[in-house]
Amino acid sequence: MIPPSKKVVLVVDDESRMVRFVRMNLELEGYLVAEAGTGMEALEKVRDELPDLVLLDVMMPEMDGFETLERLREISTVPVIMLTVKGDEEDRIRGLELGADDYVTKPFSPRELASRIRAVLRRAEMPAPIAKTAIQIDDRLSVDFRQREVIVDGEPVRLRPTEYRLLYHLVNNAGWVMTHEMLLSKVWGYEYRDETGLLRLYITYLRKKIEPTSSDPRYIFTERGVGYRFVDFRRHQEKGATEG
């Protein structure tokens, strides 16, 4: 029987030396470690052992990490950190688009890996932020944080958990500039405060889902070199009510 306080991390890598290295360091951190050497084995382990987090290597024979992640997201929402030897931004973007929660580039230090795991697990366990009422931004966009629902032009739009948290902090600070560091710390965790590229990528995702035209935003404005600002819809609503 696994103690409730013990988190299970599934390490998916075809290099046995890497698996041993990761296992040794994670066990020193107090995690329980499961192993898989192929994508198919990883899918079976996720289904049968229900790990708390998956470390998934990109470069594997037969079924690579991207295909494994794509199939994994059909059956599970378990947090996934991609492991890659490439520093290629395209690989990172592809992994995030397929549903990865984070990525770590090899070679990495045990300390960095442990920090990333803690941050991802913390986000996964974070209770959903609740607003008291549904918020009508304008005639085409409304957000109900109680129901975790976003409506655009009368149709529900599905947001991933990270996109949802990002929108929450932007909407609840409407009219104010949220700095890069502030948003990264609130949405991803303090360890990510310098990852401006990650924030920029998720702002792009969010704009594609809620903006009429993502290249000419109506809601999420870029304050170049500083951060992002959500339209001050409250001021417009108050002005309309006064004029009425």
C-alpha positions as CSV (number, residue, x, y, z in Angstrom):
1,M,0.0,0.0,0.0
2,I,1.4,3.4,-1.1
3,P,1.4,6.0,1.7
4,P,-0.9,8.9,0.7
5,S,2.0,11.4,1.0
6,K,4.1,9.5,-1.5
7,K,3.8,10.7,-5.1
8,V,4.4,8.2,-7.9
9,V,6.4,9.4,-10.8
10,L,6.5,7.3,-14.0
11,V,9.8,7.7,-15.9
12,V,9.5,6.8,-19.6
13,D,12.8,6.5,-21.4
14,D,14.5,3.7,-23.4
15,E,17.9,4.5,-21.9
16,S,18.3,2.4,-18.8
17,R,21.2,4.5,-17.6
18,M,19.1,7.7,-17.7
19,V,16.2,5.8,-15.9
20,R,18.6,4.7,-13.1
21,F,19.9,8.3,-12.7
22,V,16.4,9.8,-12.5
23,R,15.1,7.0,-10.2
24,M,18.0,7.5,-7.8
25,N,17.5,11.2,-7.5
26,L,13.7,11.1,-7.3
27,E,13.8,8.5,-4.6
28,L,16.2,10.7,-2.6
29,E,13.5,13.4,-2.9
30,G,10.9,11.0,-1.4
31,Y,9.1,10.0,-4.6
32,L,8.1,6.5,-5.6
33,V,9.3,5.7,-9.1
34,A,7.7,3.5,-11.8
35,E,9.5,2.8,-15.1
36,A,8.6,2.2,-18.7
37,G,10.9,1.7,-21.7
38,T,8.5,2.2,-24.5
39,G,5.5,4.4,-25.3
40,M,3.1,1.4,-25.3
41,E,4.4,0.3,-21.9
42,A,3.9,3.9,-20.6
43,L,0.3,3.9,-21.7
44,E,-0.3,0.6,-19.9
45,K,1.4,1.9,-16.7
46,V,-0.6,5.1,-16.7
47,R,-3.8,3.1,-17.0
48,D,-2.9,0.4,-14.4
49,E,-0.8,2.3,-11.9
50,L,-2.3,5.8,-12.0
51,P,1.0,7.8,-11.4
52,D,0.8,11.3,-10.2
53,L,3.2,12.6,-12.9
54,V,4.9,11.3,-16.0
55,L,8.5,12.1,-17.2
56,L,8.4,11.4,-20.9
57,D,11.4,11.2,-23.1
58,V,10.9,12.5,-26.7
59,M,13.4,10.4,-28.5
60,M,12.2,6.8,-28.3
61,P,12.1,4.0,-30.9
62,E,8.8,2.9,-32.5
63,M,6.5,5.3,-30.8
64,D,8.2,8.6,-29.9
65,G,7.3,10.9,-27.0
66,F,5.0,13.1,-29.0
67,E,2.9,10.2,-30.3
68,T,2.9,8.7,-26.8
69,L,1.7,12.0,-25.3
70,E,-1.0,12.3,-27.9
71,R,-2.4,8.9,-27.1
72,L,-1.9,9.5,-23.4
73,R,-4.1,12.6,-23.5
74,E,-7.0,10.5,-24.9
75,I,-7.1,8.5,-21.7
76,S,-5.6,10.7,-18.9
77,T,-5.0,14.2,-17.6
78,V,-2.0,13.2,-15.6
79,P,0.7,15.9,-15.6
80,V,3.5,15.3,-18.1
81,I,7.0,16.8,-18.3
82,M,8.8,16.1,-21.5
83,L,12.5,15.2,-21.5
84,T,14.4,16.2,-24.6
85,V,18.0,16.4,-25.7
86,K,17.1,19.1,-28.2
87,G,16.9,22.8,-27.3
88,D,14.8,23.3,-30.4
89,E,11.8,25.6,-29.7
90,E,9.7,23.7,-32.2
91,D,9.9,20.6,-30.1
92,R,9.0,22.5,-27.0
93,I,6.0,24.1,-28.7
94,R,4.8,20.8,-30.2
95,G,4.9,19.1,-26.8
96,L,3.0,21.9,-25.1
97,E,0.4,21.9,-27.9
98,L,-0.1,18.2,-27.5
99,G,-0.8,18.7,-23.8
100,A,2.5,18.6,-21.9
101,D,2.7,20.6,-18.7
102,D,6.4,21.4,-19.0
103,Y,9.6,20.4,-20.6
104,V,13.2,19.9,-19.4
105,T,16.2,19.8,-21.7
106,K,18.9,17.2,-21.3
107,P,21.4,17.4,-19.7
108,F,19.6,18.6,-16.6
109,S,20.6,18.8,-12.9
110,P,18.7,16.7,-10.4
111,R,17.9,19.9,-8.5
112,E,16.3,21.5,-11.6
113,L,14.2,18.4,-12.3
114,A,13.0,18.2,-8.7
115,S,12.1,21.8,-8.8
116,R,10.1,21.4,-12.0
117,I,8.3,18.3,-10.7
118,R,7.3,20.1,-7.5
119,A,6.0,23.1,-9.5
120,V,3.9,20.9,-11.9
121,L,2.5,18.8,-9.0
122,R,1.6,22.0,-7.1
123,R,-0.3,23.4,-10.1
124,A,-2.1,20.1,-10.6
125,E,-3.3,20.1,-7.0
126,M,-4.2,23.8,-6.9
127,P,-7.9,24.3,-6.3
128,A,-9.8,26.0,-9.1
129,P,-10.1,29.8,-8.5
130,I,-13.7,30.8,-7.9
131,A,-15.4,34.0,-8.8
132,K,-18.7,34.9,-7.1
133,T,-20.6,35.5,-10.3
134,A,-20.4,35.0,-14.1
135,I,-18.6,37.9,-15.8
136,Q,-20.0,39.4,-19.0
137,I,-17.0,41.0,-20.7
138,D,-19.0,42.3,-23.7
139,D,-21.7,41.1,-26.1
140,R,-19.5,38.2,-27.4
141,L,-17.4,37.0,-24.5
142,S,-18.5,35.9,-21.0
143,V,-16.6,33.9,-18.3
144,D,-18.1,31.9,-15.4
145,F,-15.3,30.8,-13.1
146,R,-17.7,29.0,-10.9
147,Q,-18.7,26.7,-13.7
148,R,-15.2,26.9,-15.4
149,E,-17.0,28.0,-18.5
150,V,-16.0,30.4,-21.3
151,I,-18.6,31.5,-23.9
152,V,-17.5,33.1,-27.2
153,D,-20.2,34.2,-29.6
154,G,-22.7,32.0,-27.8
155,E,-20.6,28.8,-28.0
156,P,-18.6,27.2,-25.2
157,V,-14.8,27.3,-25.7
158,R,-12.7,24.6,-24.1
159,L,-9.6,25.9,-22.2
160,R,-6.8,23.8,-20.9
161,P,-6.1,24.2,-17.2
162,T,-3.1,26.4,-17.7
163,E,-5.0,28.6,-20.2
164,Y,-7.9,28.8,-17.6
165,R,-5.6,30.0,-14.8
166,L,-3.9,32.5,-17.1
167,L,-7.3,34.0,-18.1
168,Y,-8.5,34.0,-14.5
169,H,-5.5,36.2,-13.4
170,L,-5.9,38.5,-16.4
171,V,-9.7,39.0,-16.0
172,N,-9.5,39.5,-12.2
173,N,-6.8,42.3,-12.8
174,A,-8.6,43.9,-15.7
175,G,-7.3,47.3,-16.6
176,W,-4.0,46.7,-14.8
177,V,-0.7,45.6,-16.4
178,M,0.4,42.2,-15.2
179,T,4.1,41.9,-15.6
180,H,5.7,38.8,-17.1
181,E,7.2,37.8,-13.8
182,M,3.9,38.3,-12.0
183,L,1.9,36.1,-14.4
184,L,4.5,33.4,-14.6
185,S,4.7,33.2,-10.8
186,K,0.9,33.1,-10.3
187,V,0.1,30.7,-13.2
188,W,3.2,28.4,-13.3
189,G,5.0,29.0,-10.0
190,Y,7.9,31.2,-8.8
191,E,10.5,28.8,-10.4
192,Y,9.2,29.9,-13.9
193,R,9.5,33.7,-13.4
194,D,12.0,34.0,-16.2
195,E,10.2,31.8,-18.8
196,T,8.8,34.7,-20.8
197,G,8.7,32.5,-24.0
198,L,6.4,30.1,-22.2
199,L,4.0,32.9,-21.2
200,R,4.1,34.3,-24.7
201,L,3.1,31.0,-26.2
202,Y,0.1,30.6,-23.9
203,I,-1.0,34.1,-24.5
204,T,-1.1,33.2,-28.2
205,Y,-3.2,30.1,-27.4
206,L,-5.6,32.1,-25.4
207,R,-6.0,34.8,-28.0
208,K,-6.7,32.2,-30.7
209,K,-9.6,30.9,-28.6
210,I,-11.2,34.1,-27.4
211,E,-10.2,37.0,-29.6
212,P,-12.1,37.9,-32.8
213,T,-8.7,38.3,-34.5
214,S,-5.7,37.1,-32.6
215,S,-3.4,39.5,-34.5
216,D,-5.6,42.5,-33.5
217,P,-6.6,41.8,-29.9
218,R,-9.7,43.2,-28.3
219,Y,-9.2,41.7,-24.8
220,I,-5.5,40.9,-24.1
221,F,-3.1,43.7,-24.9
222,T,0.7,43.5,-25.0
223,E,2.6,46.0,-22.9
224,R,5.9,45.6,-24.8
225,G,8.8,44.6,-22.6
226,V,6.6,44.7,-19.5
227,G,3.7,42.2,-19.6
228,Y,0.0,42.0,-20.5
229,R,-3.2,43.8,-19.7
230,F,-6.8,42.6,-20.0
231,V,-9.3,45.2,-21.3
232,D,-10.9,47.2,-18.5
233,F,-14.4,46.0,-19.1
234,R,-15.7,47.1,-15.7
235,R,-15.0,50.8,-16.5
236,H,-16.9,50.5,-19.8
237,Q,-19.8,48.8,-18.1
238,E,-20.0,51.5,-15.4
239,K,-19.9,54.2,-18.1
240,G,-22.7,52.5,-20.0
241,A,-24.8,52.2,-16.8
242,T,-24.3,55.9,-16.0
243,E,-25.2,57.0,-19.5
244,G,-28.3,54.8,-19.4
